[in-house]
Amino acid sequence: MGRYPGPMSATPLKAPVSVLVLTRNEEANIGTCLASVSWAGEVFVVDSCSTDRTVEMSESQGAKVFTHPFEGYARQRNWALDNVPFSHEWVLMLDADEQVPASLAEEIRSVLHERSRNHAGYYLKRRFFFLGRWLKHGGLYPTWILRLFRHGLVRFEDRPLNEHAILDGTAGYLEQPFDHRDRKSLSDWITRHNRYAGLEAEEFFQETLAGGYGLSLQAAFCGSQAERKRWIKLNVWNRLPLLLRPFLFFLRNYFLKLGFLDGRAGLTYHILWSFWYPFLVSARILEKQQRDPSSAGLRARPPEGRPLATVAGAAQGPRN
């Protein structure tokens, strides 16, 4: 499922777009990712001091590699946008475990040549794979993420996780999806989400006790998918009893959103992502409250951050 473009020689005319990929120890994924964007005019990799063969593999496939110590997901993205010498007006941002099928590559070519003046950026929909299966249900598809945009018109929220792209201008939507296929082991996934849980707990306290974040997208129930998710997070999710949240999230995703239709892969994923992960986040919050009694009696309230009145799109969507 999802034919990817072939070697660079198979595409004689490069598309006028700069691809940006952020990496750290991604030798399991980077080869497939870069092969899928061989049609692009140039490819940049911003690496966070990998200790495996990520840099070597990237350079061998023609990517220009920059190294910058990791300071956080949003800050890494903003650093790349500020310091990478893009030659093209348009930037396509990917993660190392993502790929661009040939159908999306052709649509991007068409957009850049025929409709490039219409919008400042475009939402792409993500097709998420787990244990070799595309998870079509469970609220995972389509997840719309702002990934194609004009250079200089995007900044990312400065928050530890769940960062969104703030676009200065209007956005369109492309029809063809891109793929998320992580070739790392399940142990890596669990280790990564254990780290994410600490960051999610940090966000919870910032949003409920410290007034949120200064640079933030608008939370709007009737807005874009990203704005609606942020509204639900601030006004519903953060107000729910902590140990009830994972049960409700699993019920929503696995039953109400039909996650059970994705077979064993869907069951495994939703037990991990829809139940275990939010339970771990809640446990980390409770741990913090126990260590700091002043936060034990907090009541969630809307943040007092300054939302920008511009189009916003998720950089990653939910951390999968």
GUVO-727154 format. One record per residue (C-alpha): residue number from 1; residue in three letters; x, y, z. Coordinates in steps of 0.05 Angstrom, whole numbers. Layout:
BEGIN
pos; code; east; north; up
NUM; ALA; X; Y; Z .
...
// end
This chain:
BEGIN
pos; code; east; north; up
1; MET; 0; 0; 0 .
2; GLY; 29; 66; -21 .
3; ARG; 79; 64; -78 .
4; TYR; 139; 108; -64 .
5; PRO; 180; 145; -116 .
6; GLY; 241; 109; -142 .
7; PRO; 314; 130; -145 .
8; MET; 332; 202; -162 .
9; SER; 349; 185; -234 .
10; ALA; 277; 162; -245 .
11; THR; 252; 234; -237 .
12; PRO; 286; 279; -287 .
13; LEU; 254; 345; -265 .
14; LYS; 258; 361; -191 .
15; ALA; 199; 395; -157 .
16; PRO; 213; 466; -130 .
17; VAL; 207; 447; -57 .
18; SER; 256; 440; 0 .
19; VAL; 246; 379; 45 .
20; LEU; 264; 385; 118 .
21; VAL; 273; 323; 162 .
22; LEU; 291; 325; 236 .
23; THR; 329; 265; 263 .
24; ARG; 362; 232; 323 .
25; ASN; 384; 159; 318 .
26; GLU; 338; 144; 260 .
27; GLU; 379; 94; 220 .
28; ALA; 319; 46; 219 .
29; ASN; 275; 98; 184 .
30; ILE; 316; 151; 149 .
31; GLY; 332; 110; 86 .
32; THR; 260; 99; 67 .
33; CYS; 241; 170; 85 .
34; LEU; 294; 201; 41 .
35; ALA; 281; 153; -16 .
36; SER; 208; 175; -17 .
37; VAL; 227; 248; -29 .
38; SER; 279; 238; -83 .
39; TRP; 234; 279; -129 .
40; ALA; 245; 343; -88 .
41; GLY; 292; 398; -108 .
42; GLU; 333; 392; -45 .
43; VAL; 331; 354; 21 .
44; PHE; 358; 377; 88 .
45; VAL; 368; 336; 151 .
46; VAL; 375; 371; 218 .
47; ASP; 405; 319; 264 .
48; SER; 407; 322; 340 .
49; CYS; 475; 290; 351 .
50; SER; 458; 219; 330 .
51; THR; 503; 163; 353 .
52; ASP; 482; 113; 300 .
53; ARG; 489; 116; 224 .
54; THR; 435; 168; 212 .
55; VAL; 482; 222; 187 .
56; GLU; 522; 175; 144 .
57; MET; 460; 146; 112 .
58; SER; 430; 214; 100 .
59; GLU; 492; 241; 65 .
60; SER; 498; 178; 23 .
61; GLN; 428; 192; -4 .
62; GLY; 444; 264; -23 .
63; ALA; 415; 301; 36 .
64; LYS; 450; 362; 65 .
65; VAL; 460; 350; 139 .
66; PHE; 462; 402; 194 .
67; THR; 475; 385; 267 .
68; HIS; 441; 421; 324 .
69; PRO; 435; 397; 397 .
70; PHE; 364; 379; 414 .
71; GLU; 329; 434; 455 .
72; GLY; 257; 411; 447 .
73; TYR; 212; 393; 389 .
74; ALA; 186; 462; 375 .
75; ARG; 252; 497; 385 .
76; GLN; 287; 447; 339 .
77; ARG; 236; 460; 285 .
78; ASN; 241; 536; 292 .
79; TRP; 318; 532; 293 .
80; ALA; 316; 493; 228 .
81; LEU; 269; 543; 195 .
82; ASP; 314; 601; 217 .
83; ASN; 382; 571; 199 .
84; VAL; 376; 522; 141 .
85; PRO; 393; 556; 74 .
86; PHE; 331; 537; 34 .
87; SER; 335; 550; -40 .
88; HIS; 261; 543; -53 .
89; GLU; 201; 583; -29 .
90; TRP; 163; 521; -7 .
91; VAL; 183; 475; 50 .
92; LEU; 157; 404; 62 .
93; MET; 170; 383; 134 .
94; LEU; 173; 308; 152 .
95; ASP; 193; 264; 210 .
96; ALA; 243; 209; 196 .
97; ASP; 190; 155; 204 .
98; GLU; 145; 185; 150 .
99; GLN; 144; 175; 75 .
100; VAL; 113; 209; 15 .
101; PRO; 77; 162; -33 .
102; ALA; 83; 175; -108 .
103; SER; 11; 199; -111 .
104; LEU; 24; 254; -60 .
105; ALA; 89; 273; -94 .
106; GLU; 51; 284; -159 .
107; GLU; -3; 325; -123 .
108; ILE; 50; 369; -91 .
109; ARG; 82; 381; -159 .
110; SER; 14; 401; -186 .
111; VAL; -1; 448; -128 .
112; LEU; 66; 483; -132 .
113; HIS; 61; 494; -208 .
114; GLU; -13; 509; -214 .
115; ARG; -40; 536; -148 .
116; SER; 21; 561; -110 .
117; ARG; -7; 631; -105 .
118; ASN; -73; 611; -71 .
119; HIS; -48; 593; -1 .
120; ALA; 10; 603; 47 .
121; GLY; 9; 529; 66 .
122; TYR; -27; 462; 58 .
123; TYR; -53; 410; 106 .
124; LEU; -33; 338; 91 .
125; LYS; -70; 278; 120 .
126; ARG; -30; 224; 155 .
127; ARG; -40; 150; 144 .
128; PHE; -16; 115; 208 .
129; PHE; 13; 44; 206 .
130; PHE; 24; -1; 267 .
131; LEU; 49; -72; 266 .
132; GLY; 46; -70; 191 .
133; ARG; -27; -49; 186 .
134; TRP; -58; 17; 166 .
135; LEU; -103; 37; 224 .
136; LYS; -162; 68; 188 .
137; HIS; -207; 75; 249 .
138; GLY; -202; 95; 322 .
139; GLY; -199; 169; 307 .
140; LEU; -132; 163; 272 .
141; TYR; -153; 177; 200 .
142; PRO; -153; 228; 174 .
143; THR; -107; 268; 219 .
144; TRP; -94; 334; 183 .
145; ILE; -25; 365; 195 .
146; LEU; 4; 429; 166 .
147; ARG; 68; 404; 132 .
148; LEU; 75; 442; 66 .
149; PHE; 83; 517; 72 .
150; ARG; 119; 578; 46 .
151; HIS; 185; 591; 82 .
152; GLY; 181; 650; 129 .
153; LEU; 107; 643; 142 .
154; VAL; 108; 590; 197 .
155; ARG; 129; 588; 270 .
156; PHE; 118; 532; 319 .
157; GLU; 89; 538; 389 .
158; ASP; 144; 537; 441 .
159; ARG; 116; 480; 484 .
160; PRO; 149; 414; 503 .
161; LEU; 101; 369; 464 .
162; ASN; 40; 373; 418 .
163; GLU; 70; 434; 384 .
164; HIS; 30; 464; 327 .
165; ALA; 50; 504; 267 .
166; ILE; 24; 576; 266 .
167; LEU; 15; 597; 194 .
168; ASP; 12; 670; 174 .
169; GLY; -39; 664; 118 .
170; THR; -92; 617; 90 .
171; ALA; -85; 542; 83 .
172; GLY; -111; 491; 34 .
173; TYR; -119; 415; 38 .
174; LEU; -87; 362; -6 .
175; GLU; -124; 298; -24 .
176; GLN; -68; 247; -22 .
177; PRO; -41; 222; 46 .
178; PHE; 29; 214; 71 .
179; ASP; 49; 152; 111 .
180; HIS; 75; 143; 182 .
181; ARG; 112; 76; 185 .
182; ASP; 159; 70; 244 .
183; ARG; 208; 13; 233 .
184; LYS; 236; 16; 304 .
185; SER; 218; -37; 355 .
186; LEU; 159; -35; 402 .
187; SER; 208; -27; 459 .
188; ASP; 231; 38; 427 .
189; TRP; 159; 61; 422 .
190; ILE; 147; 47; 496 .
191; THR; 212; 82; 517 .
192; ARG; 194; 142; 475 .
193; HIS; 123; 148; 503 .
194; ASN; 149; 141; 574 .
195; ARG; 190; 204; 558 .
196; TYR; 130; 237; 526 .
197; ALA; 88; 224; 588 .
198; GLY; 134; 268; 629 .
199; LEU; 127; 324; 578 .
200; GLU; 51; 316; 576 .
201; ALA; 50; 323; 652 .
202; GLU; 91; 386; 646 .
203; GLU; 41; 414; 595 .
204; PHE; -17; 397; 642 .
205; PHE; 11; 439; 698 .
206; GLN; 30; 496; 652 .
207; GLU; -40; 498; 623 .
208; THR; -78; 490; 688 .
209; LEU; -34; 528; 737 .
210; ALA; 11; 575; 699 .
211; GLY; -36; 605; 647 .
212; GLY; -15; 564; 587 .
213; TYR; 35; 586; 533 .
214; GLY; 46; 654; 502 .
215; LEU; 50; 633; 429 .
216; SER; -9; 588; 418 .
217; LEU; -61; 570; 367 .
218; GLN; -133; 590; 379 .
219; ALA; -174; 538; 415 .
220; ALA; -240; 536; 377 .
221; PHE; -292; 480; 378 .
222; CYS; -317; 501; 309 .
223; GLY; -248; 515; 281 .
224; SER; -199; 470; 245 .
225; GLN; -185; 399; 268 .
226; ALA; -124; 423; 307 .
227; GLU; -162; 481; 339 .
228; ARG; -220; 435; 358 .
229; LYS; -173; 385; 391 .
230; ARG; -139; 440; 430 .
231; TRP; -207; 467; 454 .
232; ILE; -227; 397; 478 .
233; LYS; -160; 388; 512 .
234; LEU; -165; 454; 550 .
235; ASN; -239; 454; 566 .
236; VAL; -256; 381; 574 .
237; TRP; -196; 334; 578 .
238; ASN; -156; 375; 629 .
239; ARG; -218; 380; 674 .
240; LEU; -234; 305; 677 .
241; PRO; -214; 262; 737 .
242; LEU; -144; 239; 723 .
243; LEU; -155; 164; 731 .
244; LEU; -220; 166; 692 .
245; ARG; -188; 196; 630 .
246; PRO; -154; 133; 602 .
247; PHE; -218; 93; 608 .
248; LEU; -258; 146; 571 .
249; PHE; -204; 154; 518 .
250; PHE; -201; 80; 504 .
251; LEU; -277; 75; 501 .
252; ARG; -280; 133; 452 .
253; ASN; -225; 108; 406 .
254; TYR; -235; 33; 407 .
255; PHE; -310; 28; 410 .
256; LEU; -343; 94; 390 .
257; LYS; -290; 109; 336 .
258; LEU; -291; 36; 313 .
259; GLY; -218; 21; 329 .
260; PHE; -238; -52; 337 .
261; LEU; -246; -57; 262 .
262; ASP; -170; -54; 254 .
263; GLY; -160; -124; 282 .
264; ARG; -104; -146; 328 .
265; ALA; -60; -87; 308 .
266; GLY; -117; -39; 328 .
267; LEU; -129; -74; 394 .
268; THR; -55; -73; 411 .
269; TYR; -46; -1; 392 .
270; HIS; -107; 25; 430 .
271; ILE; -89; -13; 493 .
272; LEU; -21; 20; 490 .
273; TRP; -38; 90; 462 .
274; SER; -110; 100; 483 .
275; PHE; -105; 69; 553 .
276; TRP; -34; 55; 577 .
277; TYR; -4; 121; 553 .
278; PRO; -58; 168; 582 .
279; PHE; -57; 127; 646 .
280; LEU; 18; 137; 650 .
281; VAL; 9; 212; 639 .
282; SER; -43; 215; 694 .
283; ALA; 3; 176; 741 .
284; ARG; 60; 225; 727 .
285; ILE; 13; 283; 744 .
286; LEU; -8; 249; 809 .
287; GLU; 64; 236; 826 .
288; LYS; 79; 310; 817 .
289; GLN; 20; 329; 860 .
290; GLN; 41; 282; 915 .
291; ARG; 111; 310; 916 .
292; ASP; 85; 382; 912 .
293; PRO; 24; 388; 958 .
294; SER; 10; 458; 932 .
295; SER; -11; 429; 865 .
296; ALA; -54; 372; 894 .
297; GLY; -117; 414; 897 .
298; LEU; -111; 449; 830 .
299; ARG; -172; 461; 788 .
300; ALA; -162; 464; 713 .
301; ARG; -176; 531; 681 .
302; PRO; -169; 559; 611 .
303; PRO; -99; 585; 594 .
304; GLU; -85; 659; 590 .
305; GLY; -37; 653; 532 .
306; ARG; -41; 700; 472 .
307; PRO; -70; 661; 413 .
308; LEU; -51; 684; 344 .
309; ALA; -108; 700; 298 .
310; THR; -78; 658; 242 .
311; VAL; -87; 589; 213 .
312; ALA; -57; 535; 257 .
313; GLY; -40; 463; 242 .
314; ALA; -11; 406; 282 .
315; ALA; 62; 392; 271 .
316; GLN; 57; 318; 291 .
317; GLY; -16; 310; 311 .
318; PRO; -21; 266; 373 .
319; ARG; 47; 236; 390 .
320; ASN; 41; 166; 362 .
// end
